[in-house]
Amino acid sequence: MFEDFRKLIDDTAFSDDDHDEEPVDEVLPDEPRLILGLTPIQRFFVAFMLLVMTVVLGMLILLMTSRIALPFIG
């Protein structure tokens, strides 16, 4: 009875040659490197939008604190 358990465990649980696992893909150096998963055009668009938002918010803060005033033509 115990011999059957030993054979069962030796055959399945601790086998070193698992052929079911897929090999790990190596990263090739000629693949494009993505920062945050974005392409260069997408990164440029994100940086440009951040610049526009910073300028607009800065202008609004300057208007609210009366540091600058809009010129009225009229």
C-alpha positions as CSV (number, residue, x, y, z in Angstrom):
1,M,0.0,0.0,0.0
2,F,2.7,2.5,0.9
3,E,4.7,1.5,-2.1
4,D,1.8,2.6,-4.3
5,F,1.8,6.0,-2.6
6,R,5.5,6.4,-3.1
7,K,5.3,5.5,-6.8
8,L,2.3,7.9,-7.2
9,I,4.2,10.8,-5.6
10,D,7.5,10.0,-7.4
11,D,5.7,10.0,-10.8
12,T,3.6,13.1,-10.5
13,A,4.3,15.7,-7.8
14,F,8.1,16.1,-7.9
15,S,9.0,15.5,-11.5
16,D,11.6,18.0,-12.8
17,D,10.8,17.6,-16.5
18,D,7.5,19.5,-16.9
19,H,7.0,19.8,-20.6
20,D,3.7,21.5,-20.2
21,E,5.3,24.9,-19.4
22,E,5.8,27.3,-22.3
23,P,9.3,28.7,-22.7
24,V,9.8,32.3,-21.7
25,D,10.1,34.7,-24.6
26,E,13.3,36.7,-24.6
27,V,13.1,40.4,-25.2
28,L,14.9,41.2,-28.4
29,P,17.0,44.5,-28.4
30,D,15.6,45.6,-31.8
31,E,12.1,45.8,-30.5
32,P,10.9,49.4,-29.9
33,R,11.1,50.4,-26.3
34,L,7.8,51.7,-25.0
35,I,7.7,54.0,-21.9
36,L,4.5,53.6,-20.0
37,G,3.2,51.5,-22.9
38,L,3.0,54.6,-25.2
39,T,4.5,55.2,-28.6
40,P,6.6,58.3,-29.2
41,I,3.6,60.1,-30.9
42,Q,1.3,59.3,-27.9
43,R,4.0,60.5,-25.4
44,F,4.3,63.8,-27.4
45,F,0.5,64.3,-27.3
46,V,0.4,63.7,-23.6
47,A,3.3,66.1,-22.9
48,F,1.6,68.7,-25.2
49,M,-1.7,68.4,-23.4
50,L,0.0,68.8,-20.0
51,L,1.7,72.0,-21.3
52,V,-1.6,73.4,-22.5
53,M,-3.4,72.6,-19.3
54,T,-0.5,74.2,-17.2
55,V,-0.6,77.4,-19.3
56,V,-4.4,77.7,-19.1
57,L,-4.6,77.0,-15.4
58,G,-1.8,79.5,-14.8
59,M,-3.6,82.2,-16.7
60,L,-6.8,81.5,-14.8
61,I,-5.0,81.7,-11.5
62,L,-3.4,85.0,-12.5
63,L,-6.8,86.4,-13.6
64,M,-8.4,85.3,-10.4
65,T,-5.8,86.9,-8.2
66,S,-5.8,90.2,-10.3
67,R,-2.2,89.9,-11.2
68,I,-3.1,90.5,-14.8
69,A,-6.2,92.0,-16.4
70,L,-7.7,91.4,-19.7
71,P,-7.5,94.4,-22.0
72,F,-11.0,95.8,-22.9
73,I,-11.3,97.3,-26.3
74,G,-14.3,99.4,-26.6
